[in-house]
């Protein structure tokens, strides 16, 4: 029901220590500073102009950090962010990130071959889950009865690390490469039926995979733009309002008309929505704030209403 070009735009996190988080995301992961204020930092990936080697800041942010030093830490058994996923454009780019993490002596939480992708897992200094991954070519993905085959198989991480170190010898680390995006967001939810109703029937994502305790949905035949699981949160409550962790994420659609189609489905069910300009805000059953925005609508001025 959603256009094929629908994708995740930006992820915003509420953090306790903005400077510590900035150092991690810039110096360890390789994000580039786009904009900042006293309590907010907007981060993106570098772009390259033509054949020059000088990095130019990408205008579109991917990650927003918002400092609230007194925000409560969410209970361990609650809904919220499982991880957000940084999609890099190639296996060499993923190998470079692995080598950079090793050089920084930053611990990995795991790594996996998902058949459709290869992924590294870690957490930021405040415990927010992160995946860094690269997709395999779509023509290699295997589909059966409308579901994509995914697995959690081992990766030869030593071979990837060797590849990454060779890449860094060839060209020193300069941060996340051009073409990096937020590939997907994975949420801890309390009930998969409710999650399916909201994200599939109301928002319009297609179901791409089911597995015990988890549901995956996407637009345009992607393996998943959203993961939804109850592995450690079945029946859990949402954390207190204003807690550390996920503040919001945006879903970008190609036109305002497509956003209105989603809004009509929500309004038919009397699901509360908030409109501001071209953007519509809605909360899922566990109060995760989701912004439906036109393509590229994620600058500080665009989102100011929801960041006050």
C-alpha positions in Angstrom: 0.0 0.0 0.0 3.0 2.3 0.4 4.9 3.6 -2.6 8.1 1.7 -3.4 10.3 4.6 -2.7 9.1 4.9 1.0 12.1 4.7 3.4 13.3 5.7 6.8 14.6 9.3 7.0 15.9 10.2 10.4 16.2 8.8 13.9 16.3 11.0 17.0 17.6 9.9 20.4 17.2 11.5 23.8 20.6 11.3 25.5 22.0 12.2 28.9 25.5 13.3 27.9 25.5 15.1 24.6 29.3 15.5 24.4 30.1 11.9 25.1 27.5 10.7 22.5 28.9 13.2 20.0 32.4 11.9 20.4 31.2 8.3 19.9 29.1 9.0 16.8 31.6 11.3 15.2 35.0 9.8 16.2 34.1 6.1 16.4 31.3 5.6 13.9 32.2 8.3 11.5 29.2 10.6 11.3 29.7 14.1 10.2 28.4 17.2 12.1 25.7 19.1 10.2 24.3 21.4 12.7 24.3 21.9 16.5 22.7 24.0 19.2 23.2 24.0 23.0 21.2 20.7 23.4 21.0 19.3 19.9 23.4 17.8 17.5 22.5 16.8 13.9 24.6 14.2 12.2 24.9 12.9 8.7 27.3 11.1 6.4 30.0 12.7 4.2 29.5 13.1 0.5 32.2 13.6 -2.2 32.0 16.3 -4.9 32.9 14.8 -8.2 36.4 13.3 -8.1 37.8 15.5 -5.3 38.8 14.0 -2.0 37.5 16.8 0.2 34.5 15.7 2.2 31.5 18.0 2.0 28.8 17.8 4.6 25.7 16.1 3.4 22.7 18.4 3.8 20.4 15.7 4.9 20.7 14.6 8.6 20.4 10.9 9.5 20.7 11.1 13.3 19.6 13.7 15.8 20.9 13.7 19.4 18.9 15.7 22.0 20.3 16.2 25.5 18.1 15.9 28.5 20.4 15.2 31.4 17.6 14.6 33.9 15.6 12.3 31.6 14.7 8.9 33.3 16.4 5.8 32.1 13.7 3.4 30.7 13.0 0.2 32.7 14.8 -2.9 31.3 11.5 -4.6 30.7 9.7 -2.0 28.5 9.0 -1.2 24.9 11.3 1.0 22.9 14.3 0.9 20.6 15.8 -2.5 19.9 18.3 -0.9 17.4 18.5 1.5 14.6 20.4 0.4 11.5 23.0 2.3 9.6 23.1 1.0 6.0 26.4 1.4 4.2 26.7 1.0 0.4 29.1 -1.9 0.1 30.9 -4.8 1.8 34.2 -2.8 1.6 32.5 0.0 3.5 31.2 -2.4 6.1 34.7 -3.9 6.4 36.2 -0.4 6.9 33.7 0.3 9.7 34.7 -3.0 11.4 38.4 -2.1 11.1 37.7 1.4 12.5 35.8 -0.1 15.5 38.7 -2.5 16.1 41.2 0.4 15.9 39.1 2.4 18.4 38.9 -0.7 20.7 35.2 -0.3 20.8 33.4 -3.5 21.7 31.0 -5.3 19.3 27.9 -7.0 20.6 27.8 -9.4 17.7 27.7 -9.9 14.0 25.6 -12.0 11.6 25.0 -13.0 8.0 21.2 -12.5 7.5 21.3 -13.9 3.9 19.9 -10.5 2.6 22.6 -8.6 4.4 25.8 -8.8 6.6 25.6 -6.9 9.9 27.6 -5.7 12.9 25.9 -5.0 16.2 26.9 -2.7 19.0 25.5 -0.2 21.5 26.4 3.4 22.0 27.8 4.6 25.4 24.2 5.0 26.7 23.0 1.6 25.6 21.1 2.5 22.4 21.3 -0.5 20.1 23.0 0.0 16.7 23.3 -2.2 13.6 25.8 -1.3 10.8 25.1 -3.4 7.7 25.4 -3.8 4.0 22.8 -5.3 1.7 23.5 -8.2 -0.6 22.2 -7.5 -4.2 18.4 -7.8 -4.3 18.5 -10.5 -7.1 20.2 -12.8 -4.6 17.4 -12.5 -2.0 15.1 -15.6 -1.8 11.3 -15.1 -1.6 8.7 -17.7 -1.0 5.0 -17.1 -0.6 5.6 -13.4 -0.1 8.2 -13.8 2.6 11.9 -13.2 2.3 14.4 -15.7 3.7 16.5 -14.3 6.5 18.7 -16.1 9.0 21.3 -15.4 11.7 24.3 -17.2 10.4 28.0 -16.6 11.4 30.3 -14.2 9.5 34.0 -14.8 9.0 34.7 -11.7 11.0 38.5 -12.2 10.8 38.4 -12.2 7.1 36.2 -9.1 7.1 38.6 -7.4 9.5 41.6 -8.2 7.3 39.7 -6.8 4.3 38.9 -3.7 6.3 42.4 -3.1 7.5 43.6 -3.4 3.9 41.0 -0.9 2.9 42.2 1.6 5.5 45.8 1.2 4.4 44.7 2.0 0.9 42.7 5.0 2.0 42.6 6.3 5.6 39.4 6.4 7.5 37.3 9.4 6.7 34.0 8.5 8.2 30.8 7.0 6.9 30.8 7.1 3.1 28.5 8.7 0.6 25.3 6.8 0.2 25.0 5.9 3.9 21.4 5.9 5.1 19.3 4.8 8.0 18.2 1.4 6.5 15.7 0.3 9.1 14.5 0.7 12.7 13.8 -2.3 15.0 11.5 -1.8 17.9 10.6 -3.7 21.1 6.8 -3.9 21.2 4.4 -5.6 23.6 2.1 -7.3 21.2 2.7 -8.5 17.6 -1.0 -8.4 16.6 -1.2 -4.7 17.6 2.1 -4.0 15.8 0.8 -5.7 12.6 -2.5 -3.7 12.8 -0.7 -0.4 13.2 2.3 -0.8 10.9 0.7 -3.0 8.2 -3.0 -2.2 8.1 -2.9 1.4 9.1 0.5 2.7 7.9 0.5 0.4 4.9 3.8 -1.5 5.1 3.9 -5.0 3.6 4.7 -8.0 5.7 8.0 -9.5 4.5 8.8 -12.0 7.2 7.4 -13.6 10.4 9.4 -15.6 12.9 8.8 -16.5 16.6 8.3 -13.3 18.5 9.0 -11.0 15.5 7.5 -9.4 12.5 9.2 -7.6 9.6 7.6 -5.0 7.3 8.7 -2.9 4.4 7.8 -0.9 1.3 8.9 -1.6 -2.3 10.1 -5.2 -1.7 12.8 -4.3 0.7 13.7 -7.0 3.3 12.5 -4.7 6.1 12.2 -1.0 7.0 10.8 -1.9 10.4 11.5 -4.9 12.7 9.1 -5.5 15.5 9.8 -8.0 18.3 8.5 -9.1 21.6 11.6 -11.2 22.6 12.1 -9.2 25.8 9.0 -7.0 25.9 5.9 -9.1 25.5 3.2 -7.5 27.5 5.5 -4.7 28.6 4.5 -1.1 29.2 5.9 1.9 27.4 8.7 3.7 29.4 7.8 7.0 31.1 7.3 10.0 28.8 10.5 11.8 28.1 12.8 8.8 28.9 16.2 8.4 27.4 16.4 6.4 24.2 14.3 6.7 21.0 12.7 10.2 20.7 11.2 9.7 17.2 11.9 8.4 13.7 10.7 9.6 10.4 9.2 7.7 7.4 9.6 9.6 4.1 7.0 9.2 1.4 7.4 10.7 -2.2 4.4 13.0 -2.1 2.0 14.8 0.2 -0.8 12.9 -1.5 0.7 9.6 -0.3 0.9 11.0 3.2 -2.7 12.0 3.1 -3.7 8.4 2.1 -2.0 7.1 5.2 -3.7 9.9 7.3 -7.1 8.9 5.9 -6.6 5.3 7.1 -5.6 6.5 10.5 -8.5 8.9 10.7 -11.1 6.2 9.7 -10.0 4.3 12.8 -10.0 7.5 14.8 -6.3 7.1 15.5 -5.0 10.5 16.9 -2.7 12.3 14.5 -1.1 15.8 14.6 -0.6 17.9 11.5 2.0 20.6 11.0 2.7 21.9 7.5 3.4 18.9 5.3 4.3 16.6 8.2 1.9 14.3 10.0 2.8 12.9 13.4 1.3 9.7 14.9 2.2 7.5 17.9 2.1 3.7 17.7 0.4 1.7 20.5 3.5 2.0 22.6 3.9 5.8 22.1 6.8 5.6 19.7 6.5 8.9 17.8 6.5 8.4 14.0 6.7 11.3 11.6 5.3 10.9 8.1 7.2 13.4 5.9 7.7 14.2 2.3 11.0 13.1 0.8 13.9 15.0 2.4 11.8 16.9 4.9 14.1 16.5 7.9 15.9 19.7 8.5 15.9 21.3 11.9 13.3 23.9 11.0 11.1 21.1 9.5 11.0 19.1 12.8 11.1 21.9 15.4 7.5 21.4 16.4 8.3 17.9 17.8 11.6 18.8 19.4 10.5 21.5 21.8 
